[in-house]
Structure formats: C-alpha cells, structure tokens
Amino acid sequence: MEHSVGQVAGFAGVTVRTLHHYDGIGLLSPSGRSHAGHRRYDDADLDRLQQILFYRELGFPLDEIAALLDDPAADPQEHLRRQHALLSDRIAELQRMAAAVETAMEARKMGIDLTPEEKFEVFGDKDPERHAEEAERRWGGTATYAESQRRTARYTKEDWQRMQAEAASWGERYDALMAAGEPATGERAMDLAQEYRLHITTWFYDCTTEIHRGLGAMYVADPQFKAFYESMRTGLAEHLRDAIDANAERQE
C-alpha cells in the first residue's frame, strides 16, 4: 500500500516540510511517485521513518541516523533493541527525577524534620498519604484530611520506614498476582485490595469502601495517579480499580 506525503505526515505527527527535508538530504526518499510526480511512500518507507523518529527522539543528529540506517551489516532487530535500551534508560532517569520531586512535595506538606538524605531515603513513590488531600476534596468536609494530618504529625522516621515497607510488600505481591494472570475479581485480588484499604485506614484516615471506590476510579481517571500505577506495571491502574470495586461489593 502506498501513501501520500500528507498521509505520512499525519501518521507520524511530523510536517510535510520535514518529510521534504528528509528526502532532500537522502535520509528518507519515497520509493515511488504518482503519475503527477507526487511522492508515494510504501510500508518499508514507513518502517524507516519510524526508526528515524526513534533516533531523533533520543537526540541523534540526522547524519548519524543516516549512517546507522544505511549500514549494510545492520540488523533491523538490533536497531529496535538499541532504541529500547536507550529509551528504558531515559524512562528510568525521568522516574528518578519524578520521585525526587514527589519526595520534596511530601516532605514540605507534612513538615517532617528530616535531613535531605533521610527524606530521599524514607519517602518513596508508593506513599498513600498523598491520597488524603484528594479524598478530602472529593468526599466533603475536612475531617478526613484533618485526621490524616493529625496522625502523620506524630510519625517518626521509623514509622515512615515501616509504612513504606508494608506498601512495597503489597506492591510486589500485587505485581506477582497480575504476572500470574489472576483476574481482578478473584479472591487474591480482592484480598489485596482489602489489605490496601486497611493500610490506608491504619496509617492515614478511615478509608471506607465508598472512599476506596472513589480512589480506585481516580487511579484510572487522573493522569498523574494513572501514570504512577502504570509505572509499576502496565494495566495495574484498571486492574486495581476493578479489584477495589469487587472487594467493596464483597464487603458491603
């Protein structure tokens, strides 16, 4: 199947001018022309454009990309493996940066007197305390948030470490459950959803099944929360929401 330059620009999210430039420098010359002389791109051209855009996203200059793609000894699968490794490294670095920002936000909000080293050691990206403000906003009044603030104000460094260890253990077990292909409506998933609800209740505020349902919906609907859970495992946000709903029905 052949595609026009306008269609390819739309597929790839680039401008027609960019495609003309790639053609002009010999980086991506379309395989065919229409009777009127217009550029026509086939599937092989689209594959090459995908590789170009991957490398551009990783910061490679156009001349280096051309050398890589035109190497007769290069294996297309090796290009993908290299790009996957480079992108994985970038994702890991961005996740570390995001965790550092969250750490600073949580430390400032809770006013805990820790050294900078301790703040980065203690506060992690699995801290459910950040749910308290959203719960207060969504479910009315100030009692939920006030209760969370009252409890957390008394916590020591050891308390936070114990809470984080519990959250980490829960995350590992939920990840294993999903890896095993267990459904969100299964007993194990519902049990872990219940454990999560009780964890929030123990450490922060009374997380009723109604509030827990709202949190589960937020994990999917709110981009920030969804990105957090999806960084743990793809599909976890929806799976956990469904497990929370199933557990709420069971409890109610």
CORUR-V606114 format. One line per field, one symbol per residue. phi: phi as a letter, one per 40 degrees, with the letter a starting at -180 (. if undefined). psi: psi as a letter, one per 40 degrees, with the letter a starting at -180 (. if undefined). A space follows every 50 residues. Layout:
phi = ???
psi = ???
//
This chain:
phi = .bbcccccdcdcgbcccccccccccgcacccabcdcgccbbbcccccccd cdcdccccgccccccccccccccccdccdccccccccccccccccccccc ccdcccccccgccbcdcccccccbcbccdcccccccccbggbcccccccc ccccccdcccccccccccccccccccccccgccccccccccccccccccc cccbacccccccdccdccdcccdcccccccccadgcdcccdccccccccc cc
psi = hiiidddddddefiidddddddddeedghieiiideeihhhadddddddd dddddddeehiddddddddehdehhddddddddddddddddddddddddd dddddddddefhgiidddddddhiefhedeedddddddeiaedddddddd dddehidddddddddddddddddddddddefiideidddddddddddddd dddcihgidddddddddddddhddddddddddhheddddddddddddddd d.
//
